[in-house]
Amino acid sequence: MSFNLPQLEYSYDALEPHIDARTMEIHHSKHHQGYTNKLNAAIEGTENESKNILDILSELDMSNMALRNNAGGYYNHKLFWEVMNPASENIMSDELKSAIVDSFSSFENFKDIFSKAAATRFGSGWAWLCVKNGKLDVCSTPNQDNPLMPDGCGGTPILGLDVWEHAYYLNYQNRRPDYINAFFEVINWGVVSKKYSQVN
Ligand code: MN
């Protein structure tokens, strides 16, 4: 089987002013398309050709850098587009609200921990909110790694933030903390809540 670039559920300019249309267009049509194409090239003619993306990630040979980088890039961006939406449509379930309070004391404390994980990830990588051992957990991974990989930080991601410079540099330049704050304005808590209820 081969993978296709997932379509966005919203237009490239839908997240403005928080994430600009030009960044979204390049990020989706160039970067994500690139990971998708290279993932297909990496699995062609191998046993991975018959696996779904979750099995590819969980059974990954971490020394296979082409597969590691591009399977990660494909999955991570697919999740990233899903967990964003214009702010007016964001509703968090009571179930997820309680879980955030249980795991982090308060939403504000969760936001601080998540933002710190994203801000302090050196170089390129991702920050994650995961369901791990029945609790919520925040972690970060380098490059296109993710928690589902054998050497990942563990758990099932329900929210991910791309902190590669290609995700924010056109609009925010070196101001990664401003981009992280902006991300919180466009998180699709309805989708994150749904993912939480499916994992938990
Ligand atoms: Mn990216």
Boltz pocket constraint, residues with backbone or C-beta under 6 A from the ligand:
constraints:
  - pocket:
      binder: B
      contacts: [[A, 27], [A, 31], [A, 77], [A, 162], [A, 164], [A, 166], [A, 167]]
      max_distance: 6.0
